[in-house]
C-alpha cells in the first residue's frame, strides 16, 4: 500500500512538473510573439512617420524596402548577400538610402550595429549617400564616412537667414523705388 502511494505521488509530481514546463514554454512563446508584434507595429508606425519627415525635409520616396545584392569575399570565394533598406529617396539632385530608427539607442551613431549597417548600405547600394531618420527626435541626419566620396549635406536656411534675406529685399526695393522716383 505504501508503495502504491509512493508511485502515485511520484507520478503526480512528474505530471505536475511536465505541466509546469508546458505552461512555462507556452507563456514564454506567447510573450515573445506579443513582443515581436509590438516591435513590428512600432516599426510600421515609425516608417510612416519617417516618410512624412523625409517629405518635409525635401526628399521624394522612390522605393520602399529597396533590395540590393552585394557580393563580398569569404576566403577569396565570392559570397552574394541580400540587403534590404527602408527607403530609396531623391532630393537636392542626389539619391539616398534612408534608414529608419525608432529607438534612442539604435538611432544613435555611437551604436555600433547602426553605424555598421549604414556603412554597409553606403557601400552596397548605388546611391550618393545615406540618411538616418530618427523618428523619436523627428530628424533626418546625413551620415558621412570619411574616406568615401559623398555629397555635402544640404545647407538649411534658418529663421535668421530668412529674416536677413527679407530685410535685404525690402531695402533693395526701397532704394530702387527712390532711384526710379527721383
Order of alpha helices (4+ residues) and beta strands (2+ residues): alpha-beta-beta-beta-beta-beta-alpha-beta-beta-alpha
